[in-house]
Amino acid sequence: MARFPFSAIVGQDEMKQALLIAAVDPSLGGVMVFGDRGTGKSTAARALAGLLPPITAHANCAYGGSKEDAARYPDVCGGGPLRKRAVPFVDLPLGATEDRVVGSLDLERALRSGEKSFEPGLLAKAHRGFLYIDEINLLEDHLVDLLLDVAASGENVVEREGLSVRHPAKFVLIGSGNPEEGELRPQLLDRFGLSVEVRTPQDIETRVEIMRLVAANERDPQAFAAKWEGADAKILKQVARGKSKLAKLETGDDVLTDAAHLCMAVGADGLRGELTLMRAARALAALKGAKSVRREHLIAVAPSALRHRLRRDVLDETGSTARITRAVEELFG
């Protein structure tokens, strides 16, 4: 099935921005998307993965390893010539076991030859790509915790059944869910880099435009993709340019001070808020082709970087997004 073009997704600007920022800087810690069903959450994630340029990997490497991976993990990576392959996009089903996720002993090979061998799991397949979990709020907490640990470290370590394996597992973790079906524990939600709220569009023009676009794609997917090819190519160049500029961008003390003031004003727990705010603002500045990180970049990413890190205030029943918006207005005008 052909992917829906990323540039053809109408509305949901915050979600699209968060995904692009995560593509520029995968170390941000993933994106959590909460919202109504049928609002394009998985469509946007798949569209972005399909948009990105192919990666170069060793042909016989079960982990899709790069030359750098082969040098760092010589026991598990490498083998065969370097070839182009699509950026991985892996769906993690709710019923997946821990063995299926992290990998396990290859029982068939063990029974046939008596040789202990590691069978890579979903984390290995997602290396250098995206790992998508729909209804992540229904996934067992210990699995979510494990996924966040690996996403943060970029490495999967398996010590079980007489096996000791360490392999690369760098991916952008994308979770989505409907809050009405249960919420993630705050400790787990806090470890996601960005959190986005998506809602069903409430204006007629947007809803009609969505229906038109979906109908056109269903009628002739190839012609529809060709129509949006130029716009998608611009986004691709923007992401590639952002990746190359990211390491060169420095965040000035004035912006860091703004970040600290904002986090204190909204009552963000811990220091993860400041750190994520700083990294997200830098990634957005790189994405926009800016020469420096400015306050406007900080303000643009503040809701997605902070809304899931606020303490509950029994005297303030307004939503977290409203509290952040109000604090921004009070601090920066």
C-alpha positions as CSV (number, residue, x, y, z in Angstrom):
1,M,0.0,0.0,0.0
2,A,1.4,3.4,-1.0
3,R,2.1,5.8,1.8
4,F,0.2,9.0,2.1
5,P,2.5,12.0,1.3
6,F,3.6,13.8,4.4
7,S,3.1,17.2,2.9
8,A,-0.5,16.4,2.0
9,I,-1.5,15.9,5.7
10,V,-3.8,18.8,6.5
11,G,-3.7,20.5,9.9
12,Q,-2.0,18.8,12.9
13,D,0.9,21.2,12.5
14,E,2.2,20.6,16.0
15,M,2.4,16.8,15.4
16,K,4.1,17.3,12.1
17,Q,6.6,19.7,13.6
18,A,7.4,17.3,16.5
19,L,8.0,14.4,14.1
20,L,10.3,16.5,11.9
21,I,12.2,17.7,15.0
22,A,12.6,14.1,16.1
23,A,13.9,13.2,12.6
24,V,16.5,15.9,12.8
25,D,17.6,14.9,16.3
26,P,16.6,11.3,17.2
27,S,18.3,11.7,20.6
28,L,15.3,13.8,21.8
29,G,13.7,10.7,23.2
30,G,10.7,10.1,20.9
31,V,7.3,11.5,20.4
32,M,4.1,10.8,22.3
33,V,0.9,11.6,20.4
34,F,-2.3,11.6,22.4
35,G,-5.6,12.4,20.7
36,D,-8.8,11.3,19.1
37,R,-9.0,8.2,16.9
38,G,-8.8,8.8,13.1
39,T,-6.8,12.0,13.3
40,G,-3.8,10.9,11.2
41,K,-1.4,9.9,14.0
42,S,-0.1,6.7,12.4
43,T,-0.5,8.1,8.8
44,A,1.9,11.0,9.7
45,A,4.5,8.7,11.3
46,R,4.5,6.3,8.3
47,A,4.6,9.2,5.9
48,L,7.7,10.7,7.5
49,A,9.5,7.4,7.6
50,G,8.7,6.8,3.9
51,L,9.8,10.3,3.0
52,L,13.4,10.0,4.5
53,P,16.2,9.0,2.2
54,P,17.4,5.4,2.1
55,I,20.1,4.4,4.5
56,T,23.4,2.5,3.7
57,A,23.7,-0.8,5.5
58,H,25.8,-4.0,5.3
59,A,23.9,-6.5,3.2
60,N,24.3,-9.5,5.6
61,C,23.8,-7.5,8.9
62,A,20.6,-8.5,10.7
63,Y,20.6,-5.1,12.4
64,G,20.9,-3.0,9.2
65,G,24.2,-1.7,10.6
66,S,26.3,1.1,9.2
67,K,30.1,1.2,8.9
68,E,30.2,2.9,12.3
69,D,28.1,0.1,13.8
70,A,30.4,-2.5,12.3
71,A,33.4,-0.8,13.9
72,R,31.7,-0.5,17.3
73,Y,29.9,-3.9,17.3
74,P,32.2,-6.2,15.3
75,D,30.8,-9.4,16.7
76,V,27.2,-8.7,15.6
77,C,27.4,-6.1,12.8
78,G,28.9,-6.1,9.4
79,G,29.1,-8.7,6.6
80,G,28.5,-8.2,2.9
81,P,28.8,-5.2,0.8
82,L,27.1,-1.9,1.7
83,R,23.7,-1.4,0.1
84,K,20.8,1.1,0.2
85,R,17.7,0.2,2.1
86,A,14.6,2.0,3.1
87,V,14.4,3.6,6.6
88,P,12.8,0.9,8.8
89,F,9.3,1.5,10.2
90,V,8.4,-1.2,12.7
91,D,4.9,-1.6,14.3
92,L,5.0,-3.1,17.8
93,P,1.8,-5.0,18.5
94,L,0.2,-4.7,21.9
95,G,0.4,-8.4,22.5
96,A,4.1,-8.6,21.8
97,T,6.1,-10.5,24.4
98,E,9.4,-9.3,25.9
99,D,11.3,-12.0,23.9
100,R,9.7,-10.7,20.7
101,V,10.7,-7.2,21.5
102,V,14.3,-7.6,22.7
103,G,15.2,-10.9,21.0
104,S,15.8,-14.4,22.3
105,L,17.5,-17.7,21.9
106,D,17.0,-19.2,18.4
107,L,15.3,-22.4,19.6
108,E,15.1,-24.0,16.1
109,R,18.8,-23.6,15.6
110,A,19.6,-24.8,19.1
111,L,17.5,-27.9,18.7
112,R,18.9,-28.7,15.3
113,S,22.6,-28.2,15.8
114,G,22.9,-27.6,19.6
115,E,24.4,-24.2,18.9
116,K,23.3,-21.2,20.9
117,S,22.4,-18.3,18.6
118,F,20.6,-15.0,19.1
119,E,17.4,-14.3,17.2
120,P,17.0,-10.5,16.9
121,G,13.8,-8.9,18.0
122,L,11.8,-5.8,17.0
123,L,14.3,-3.5,18.5
124,A,16.9,-4.8,16.1
125,K,14.6,-4.3,13.1
126,A,13.8,-0.7,14.1
127,H,17.5,0.3,14.3
128,R,18.1,3.5,12.4
129,G,14.4,4.0,11.8
130,F,11.1,4.3,13.7
131,L,9.4,2.1,16.2
132,Y,5.7,2.9,16.3
133,I,3.3,1.8,19.1
134,D,-0.4,2.5,18.7
135,E,-2.3,2.6,22.0
136,I,0.9,2.7,23.9
137,N,-1.1,3.5,27.1
138,L,-2.5,-0.1,26.9
139,L,1.0,-1.6,26.7
140,E,2.4,-3.2,29.8
141,D,4.4,-0.7,31.9
142,H,7.6,-2.9,32.1
143,L,7.7,-3.1,28.3
144,V,7.3,0.7,27.9
145,D,10.0,1.2,30.5
146,L,12.3,-1.2,28.6
147,L,11.6,0.6,25.3
148,L,12.4,4.0,26.7
149,D,15.6,2.7,28.2
150,V,16.8,1.4,24.9
151,A,15.6,4.4,23.0
152,A,17.7,6.7,25.4
153,S,20.8,4.6,25.3
154,G,20.7,3.5,21.6
155,E,21.8,0.0,22.6
156,N,20.0,-3.2,23.5
157,V,21.7,-5.6,26.0
158,V,20.3,-9.1,26.4
159,E,21.5,-11.4,29.2
160,R,19.4,-14.5,29.3
161,E,19.3,-18.2,28.5
162,G,23.1,-18.3,28.5
163,L,23.3,-15.6,25.9
164,S,25.1,-12.3,26.3
165,V,24.4,-10.0,23.4
166,R,24.9,-6.3,22.9
167,H,23.7,-4.7,19.6
168,P,22.8,-1.2,18.3
169,A,19.2,-0.1,18.6
170,K,18.9,3.6,17.7
171,F,15.4,4.5,16.7
172,V,12.8,7.2,17.1
173,L,10.1,5.9,19.4
174,I,6.6,7.1,18.5
175,G,3.7,6.3,20.7
176,S,0.1,7.1,20.2
177,G,-3.0,6.6,22.2
178,N,-6.4,7.9,23.3
179,P,-6.5,9.3,26.9
180,E,-10.0,8.0,27.3
181,E,-8.7,4.4,27.2
182,G,-6.1,5.0,30.0
183,E,-3.1,7.2,30.6
184,L,0.6,6.4,30.8
185,R,2.2,6.6,34.2
186,P,3.6,10.1,34.7
187,Q,7.1,8.6,35.3
188,L,7.0,7.0,31.9
189,L,5.3,9.8,30.0
190,D,8.0,12.2,31.3
191,R,10.7,10.3,29.6
192,F,9.3,10.9,26.1
193,G,11.0,13.9,24.6
194,L,7.9,15.5,23.1
195,S,4.2,15.1,23.7
196,V,1.6,16.2,21.2
197,E,-2.2,16.6,21.5
198,V,-4.2,16.1,18.4
199,R,-7.9,16.9,18.1
200,T,-10.6,16.3,15.4
201,P,-10.8,19.4,13.2
202,Q,-13.8,21.6,14.1
203,D,-14.0,23.7,11.0
204,I,-15.9,22.6,7.9
205,E,-13.3,23.7,5.4
206,T,-10.5,21.5,6.9
207,R,-12.8,18.5,7.2
208,V,-13.9,18.8,3.5
209,E,-10.3,19.3,2.4
210,I,-9.3,16.1,4.2
211,M,-12.1,14.1,2.5
212,R,-11.0,15.5,-0.9
213,L,-7.4,14.5,-0.4
214,V,-8.2,11.0,0.9
215,A,-10.6,10.4,-2.0
216,A,-8.0,11.6,-4.6
217,N,-5.3,9.3,-3.0
218,E,-7.7,6.3,-3.1
219,R,-8.7,7.0,-6.7
220,D,-5.2,7.1,-8.1
221,P,-2.4,6.7,-5.5
222,Q,0.4,7.1,-8.1
223,A,-0.9,10.4,-9.6
224,F,-1.6,11.7,-6.1
225,A,2.0,10.9,-4.9
226,A,3.4,12.5,-8.0
227,K,1.4,15.7,-7.3
228,W,2.9,16.0,-3.9
229,E,6.4,14.8,-4.8
230,G,7.9,18.3,-5.1
231,A,6.5,19.4,-1.7
232,D,7.8,16.2,-0.1
233,A,11.2,16.7,-1.7
234,K,11.4,20.2,-0.1
235,I,10.7,18.7,3.3
236,L,13.4,16.0,2.7
237,K,16.0,18.7,1.9
238,Q,14.9,20.6,5.0
239,V,15.5,17.6,7.2
240,A,18.8,16.7,5.6
241,R,20.0,20.3,6.0
242,G,18.8,20.4,9.6
243,K,20.8,17.2,10.4
244,S,23.9,18.7,9.0
245,K,23.5,22.1,10.8
246,L,22.5,20.6,14.2
247,A,26.0,20.0,15.6
248,K,27.2,23.5,14.6
249,L,24.3,25.4,16.4
250,E,25.0,26.7,19.9
251,T,22.3,27.8,22.3
252,G,23.2,31.2,23.8
253,D,22.9,31.9,27.5
254,D,20.0,34.2,26.9
255,V,17.9,31.4,25.4
256,L,19.0,29.0,28.2
257,T,17.9,31.6,30.8
258,D,14.5,31.9,29.0
259,A,14.1,28.1,29.2
260,A,14.9,28.0,32.9
261,H,12.5,30.9,33.6
262,L,9.7,29.2,31.6
263,C,10.2,25.8,33.3
264,M,10.1,27.4,36.8
265,A,7.0,29.4,35.9
266,V,5.0,26.4,34.8
267,G,6.3,24.2,37.6
268,A,8.0,21.5,35.4
269,D,9.3,18.5,37.4
270,G,13.0,17.9,37.4
271,L,15.5,19.3,34.9
272,R,14.5,17.1,31.9
273,G,12.1,19.9,30.8
274,E,14.9,22.4,30.4
275,L,17.2,19.9,28.6
276,T,14.4,18.8,26.2
277,L,13.3,22.4,25.6
278,M,16.9,23.3,24.7
279,R,17.4,20.4,22.4
280,A,14.1,20.7,20.7
281,A,14.6,24.5,20.1
282,R,18.0,23.8,18.6
283,A,16.6,21.1,16.4
284,L,13.8,23.4,15.2
285,A,16.3,26.2,14.5
286,A,18.4,23.7,12.5
287,L,15.2,22.6,10.6
288,K,14.4,26.2,9.8
289,G,17.9,26.9,8.6
290,A,18.5,29.6,11.3
291,K,22.0,30.8,12.1
292,S,21.3,30.7,15.9
293,V,18.8,29.4,18.4
294,R,16.3,32.2,19.3
295,R,13.5,32.8,21.7
296,E,11.0,32.2,18.9
297,H,12.2,28.6,18.5
298,L,11.9,28.1,22.2
299,I,8.3,29.4,22.3
300,A,7.4,27.2,19.3
301,V,8.4,24.0,20.9
302,A,7.5,24.8,24.5
303,P,4.0,23.1,24.6
304,S,5.3,19.8,23.1
305,A,8.4,19.8,25.3
306,L,6.7,20.7,28.6
307,R,3.0,19.8,28.7
308,H,3.6,16.3,29.9
309,R,6.0,17.4,32.7
310,L,3.7,19.7,34.7
311,R,2.7,19.0,38.3
312,R,-1.0,18.9,38.9
313,D,-2.2,22.1,40.5
314,V,-5.5,21.6,42.4
315,L,-6.0,25.4,42.4
316,D,-5.6,25.6,38.6
317,E,-7.9,23.4,36.6
318,T,-6.9,24.8,33.2
319,G,-5.1,22.4,30.9
320,S,-1.3,22.1,30.7
321,T,-1.2,23.7,27.3
322,A,-3.1,26.7,28.5
323,R,-0.8,27.1,31.5
324,I,2.3,27.0,29.2
325,T,0.7,29.6,26.8
326,R,-0.2,31.9,29.7
327,A,3.4,31.6,31.2
328,V,4.9,32.4,27.8
329,E,2.7,35.5,27.5
330,E,3.6,36.7,31.0
331,L,7.3,36.1,30.6
332,F,7.9,37.1,27.0
333,G,4.9,39.2,26.1
